[in-house]
């Protein structure tokens, strides 16, 4: 039995509402699950990781605003296509229209997209300036990308350094490391990034931070973590065979815990001959 256009529309509406309610429930469940695992990806995640820095919060606001804009544009264009198919098909209009020009429509579809793009550009530039305008740093750390691990240097705290490699016996899988980068909470941390062999990329999604590690070029970025915990990232530039096994783990602690960790780290990593040679070379320069 054939169905009318009205019946098709009602059936489509019921299915659309069912999908919408199901998607909302799924999103709520995903958000609740993500709250328990801040700083790392989780199963069935489809949104940005929860931000713990001012920059990442700005990125999330920009992302959510653009999502609204592109959704409205998509719905508008879809509505125009449906109207065109229903009202201007061969059955509804056996005699085709001979309209060839409409000044108002042409002006509108030129000016309106320009205004939308300008409206997007203003907050985009503001976000770029926020990311690139480095404030006065409370702490500086240097991350050197190597095949296939990271070396972290603390030039402000007695100049010690250590290697951070993938830990096979720790969780989360492929993200945990043997030695984490430790920083204090609510402090501006300047991160200097360089590559020792090939191009790598230092990125931590919860911080809204990603910068290339290029041999012979020192790049800088910054973050200010507002929550304690461990936040994970990965090398984001294809750098060779073990690119997928080059994680980043940043542990954010209180100022007291950081001060105690620094004293312990000076003794621990100074006892490593490789680190002692590196420190001595730095002092001689």
C-alpha positions as CSV (number, residue, x, y, z in Angstrom):
1,X,0.0,0.0,0.0
2,X,1.4,3.4,-1.0
3,X,1.8,6.1,1.6
4,X,1.2,9.7,1.1
5,X,3.7,12.5,1.6
6,X,2.1,13.3,5.0
7,X,2.5,9.7,6.2
8,X,6.1,9.7,5.1
9,X,6.7,12.9,7.0
10,X,5.1,11.6,10.2
11,X,7.1,8.4,10.1
12,X,10.4,10.3,9.4
13,X,9.5,12.7,12.3
14,X,9.0,9.8,14.8
15,X,12.3,8.2,13.7
16,X,14.2,11.5,14.0
17,X,12.8,12.2,17.5
18,X,13.8,8.7,18.5
19,X,17.3,9.2,17.3
20,X,17.6,12.6,18.9
21,X,16.5,11.3,22.3
22,X,18.8,8.3,22.0
23,X,21.7,10.5,21.1
24,X,21.0,12.8,24.0
25,X,21.0,9.9,26.4
26,X,24.2,8.5,24.9
27,X,25.9,12.0,25.2
28,X,24.8,12.3,28.9
29,X,26.2,8.8,29.6
30,X,29.5,9.6,27.8
31,X,29.8,12.9,29.7
32,X,29.4,11.1,33.0
33,X,31.9,8.4,32.0
34,X,34.4,11.1,30.9
35,X,34.2,12.9,34.2
36,X,35.9,9.9,35.9
37,X,38.8,9.9,33.4
38,X,39.8,13.5,33.0
39,X,43.0,13.9,31.0
40,X,42.8,10.8,28.8
41,X,40.7,9.3,26.0
42,X,37.9,6.9,26.9
43,X,35.8,4.4,25.0
44,X,33.0,5.8,22.8
45,X,34.2,9.3,23.4
46,X,33.2,11.8,20.7
47,X,33.7,15.2,22.2
48,X,36.8,17.2,23.2
49,X,38.6,16.1,26.3
50,X,37.7,18.2,29.3
51,X,39.9,21.3,29.5
52,X,42.0,22.1,32.5
53,X,43.7,25.2,31.2
54,X,42.4,28.7,30.2
55,X,43.5,28.0,26.6
56,X,41.7,24.7,26.3
57,X,38.5,26.3,27.8
58,X,38.7,29.0,25.1
59,X,39.2,26.3,22.4
60,X,36.1,24.4,23.7
61,X,34.0,27.6,23.6
62,X,35.2,28.3,20.1
63,X,34.4,24.7,19.1
64,X,30.9,24.7,20.6
65,X,30.1,28.1,19.0
66,X,31.2,26.9,15.6
67,X,29.2,23.7,16.0
68,X,26.1,25.8,16.4
69,X,26.9,27.9,13.4
70,X,27.6,25.0,11.0
71,X,24.5,23.1,12.3
72,X,22.3,26.1,11.5
73,X,23.9,26.5,8.1
74,X,23.4,22.8,7.3
75,X,19.8,22.8,8.4
76,X,19.1,26.0,6.3
77,X,20.8,24.5,3.2
78,X,18.9,21.2,3.7
79,X,15.6,23.1,3.9
80,X,16.3,25.0,0.7
81,X,17.1,21.7,-1.1
82,X,13.9,20.1,0.2
83,X,11.8,23.2,-0.9
84,X,13.5,23.1,-4.3
85,X,12.8,19.4,-4.8
86,X,9.1,19.7,-3.7
87,X,8.1,23.0,-5.3
88,X,10.1,23.0,-8.5
89,X,10.1,19.4,-9.7
90,X,8.8,18.6,-13.2
91,X,5.5,17.3,-11.9
92,X,4.7,20.4,-9.8
93,X,6.0,22.7,-12.6
94,X,5.4,21.2,-16.0
95,X,6.2,24.6,-17.5
96,X,9.8,25.6,-16.3
97,X,10.4,29.0,-14.9
98,X,12.4,31.4,-17.1
99,X,13.8,33.4,-14.2
100,X,17.5,34.1,-14.8
101,X,18.4,36.9,-12.4
102,X,17.5,38.1,-8.9
103,X,19.6,41.0,-7.6
104,X,18.5,40.8,-4.0
105,X,19.2,37.1,-3.7
106,X,22.6,37.4,-5.2
107,X,23.5,40.3,-2.9
108,X,22.2,38.3,0.1
109,X,24.2,35.1,-0.7
110,X,27.3,37.2,-1.0
111,X,27.0,39.5,2.0
112,X,25.7,37.0,4.5
113,X,28.5,34.5,4.1
114,X,31.0,37.3,4.4
115,X,29.5,38.5,7.6
116,X,29.4,34.9,9.0
117,X,33.1,34.5,8.2
118,X,34.1,37.8,9.8
119,X,32.1,36.8,12.8
120,X,34.1,33.5,13.0
121,X,37.4,35.3,12.3
122,X,37.3,37.7,15.2
123,X,37.2,35.0,18.0
124,X,39.6,32.9,16.0
125,X,42.3,35.6,16.0
126,X,41.6,36.2,19.7
127,X,42.2,32.5,20.4
128,X,45.4,32.5,18.4
129,X,46.8,35.5,20.3
130,X,45.9,33.8,23.6
131,X,47.8,30.7,22.5
132,X,50.8,32.5,21.2
133,X,51.2,35.4,23.6
134,X,53.3,33.8,26.3
135,X,52.7,35.3,29.8
136,X,55.5,35.6,32.4
137,X,56.4,32.0,33.2
138,X,56.7,30.6,36.8
139,X,58.5,27.5,35.5
140,X,60.3,26.5,32.3
141,X,60.7,22.9,31.1
142,X,62.3,21.7,27.9
143,X,60.9,18.7,26.0
144,X,63.2,17.1,23.5
145,X,61.6,14.6,21.1
146,X,63.7,11.5,20.2
147,X,63.0,8.3,18.5
148,X,60.9,7.2,20.3
149,X,60.7,8.9,23.7
150,X,60.9,12.3,25.3
151,X,63.7,13.9,27.4
152,X,62.6,16.5,29.9
153,X,64.9,19.2,31.2
154,X,64.3,21.6,34.2
155,X,66.7,24.5,33.7
156,X,65.1,26.6,36.5
157,X,65.5,23.9,39.2
158,X,69.2,22.9,39.3
159,X,69.2,21.8,35.6
160,X,68.5,18.1,35.8
161,X,66.9,16.0,33.0
162,X,65.5,12.6,32.5
163,X,64.0,10.4,29.8
164,X,60.3,9.4,29.7
165,X,59.5,6.1,28.0
166,X,56.4,4.1,27.5
167,X,55.7,1.8,30.5
168,X,54.5,-1.6,29.5
169,X,53.2,-2.6,32.9
170,X,51.2,0.5,33.8
171,X,47.8,1.8,32.8
172,X,46.3,3.4,30.8
173,X,47.7,1.2,28.0
174,X,50.0,3.0,25.5
175,X,49.8,6.2,27.5
176,X,51.5,5.6,30.9
177,X,55.2,6.3,31.1
178,X,58.0,5.4,33.6
179,X,58.9,9.1,34.4
180,X,56.2,11.7,34.2
181,X,56.7,15.4,33.5
182,X,55.8,17.0,36.9
183,X,54.5,20.6,37.2
184,X,52.8,22.7,39.9
185,X,49.1,23.5,39.7
186,X,47.9,27.1,38.9
187,X,51.4,28.1,37.7
188,X,52.3,29.3,34.2
189,X,54.6,26.7,32.6
190,X,56.7,27.6,29.6
191,X,57.4,24.6,27.4
192,X,60.4,24.7,25.1
193,X,60.2,22.0,22.4
194,X,62.8,20.7,20.0
195,X,63.6,17.5,18.1
196,X,66.8,15.6,18.4
197,X,66.6,13.5,15.2
198,X,63.3,13.9,13.2
199,X,60.2,16.1,13.5
200,X,58.0,15.1,16.5
201,X,55.0,16.9,17.9
202,X,54.3,17.6,21.6
203,X,50.6,17.6,22.3
204,X,48.4,17.3,25.4
205,X,44.6,17.6,24.5
206,X,43.4,18.6,28.0
207,X,45.8,21.5,27.9
208,X,44.8,22.7,24.4
209,X,48.5,22.4,23.5
210,X,50.3,21.0,20.5
211,X,53.6,22.3,19.1
212,X,56.1,20.7,16.6
213,X,59.5,19.5,17.9
214,X,61.8,20.3,15.0
215,X,65.5,19.6,15.0
216,X,67.6,22.8,15.1
217,X,64.6,25.0,16.0
218,X,63.4,25.8,19.5
219,X,59.6,26.3,19.7
220,X,57.7,27.6,22.7
221,X,54.2,27.2,24.1
222,X,52.6,27.5,27.5
223,X,49.9,26.2,29.8
224,X,48.5,26.8,33.2
225,X,46.8,23.7,34.7
226,X,44.0,24.5,37.1
227,X,43.4,20.9,38.3
228,X,45.7,18.3,39.8
229,X,46.0,14.9,38.2
230,X,47.7,13.1,35.4
231,X,47.1,14.3,31.8
232,X,48.1,12.3,28.8
233,X,49.1,13.1,25.3
234,X,51.0,11.6,22.4
235,X,53.5,12.5,19.7
236,X,51.3,13.9,17.0
237,X,53.7,13.8,14.1
238,X,54.6,10.6,12.2
239,X,58.2,10.1,13.3
240,X,59.1,6.5,12.4
241,X,58.5,2.9,13.4
242,X,57.5,3.4,17.0
243,X,55.6,6.7,16.6
244,X,52.5,5.1,18.2
245,X,54.6,4.2,21.3
246,X,55.7,7.7,22.3
247,X,53.3,8.9,24.9
248,X,53.3,12.1,27.0
249,X,52.2,12.1,30.7
250,X,52.1,15.3,32.7
251,X,51.5,15.0,36.5
252,X,50.0,18.2,38.0
253,X,50.6,18.5,41.8
254,X,50.5,21.1,44.5
255,X,53.3,23.5,45.1
256,X,54.5,21.6,48.2
257,X,54.4,18.3,46.4
258,X,56.3,19.8,43.5
259,X,59.0,21.3,45.7
260,X,59.5,17.9,47.4
261,X,59.6,16.1,44.0
262,X,62.3,18.5,42.7
263,X,64.6,17.7,45.6
264,X,64.0,14.0,45.1
265,X,64.5,14.2,41.3
266,X,67.8,16.1,41.6
267,X,69.3,13.2,43.5
268,X,67.6,10.5,41.5
269,X,68.5,11.7,38.0
270,X,71.9,13.1,38.9
271,X,72.9,9.6,39.8
272,X,72.3,8.5,36.1
273,X,75.6,8.8,34.3
274,X,74.0,10.0,31.1
275,X,72.2,12.8,32.9
276,X,75.3,13.8,34.9
277,X,77.2,14.2,31.6
278,X,74.4,16.3,30.2
279,X,74.3,18.5,33.3
280,X,78.1,18.9,33.3
281,X,78.0,19.9,29.6
282,X,75.4,22.5,30.3
283,X,77.4,24.0,33.2
284,X,80.5,24.3,31.0
285,X,78.7,26.3,28.3
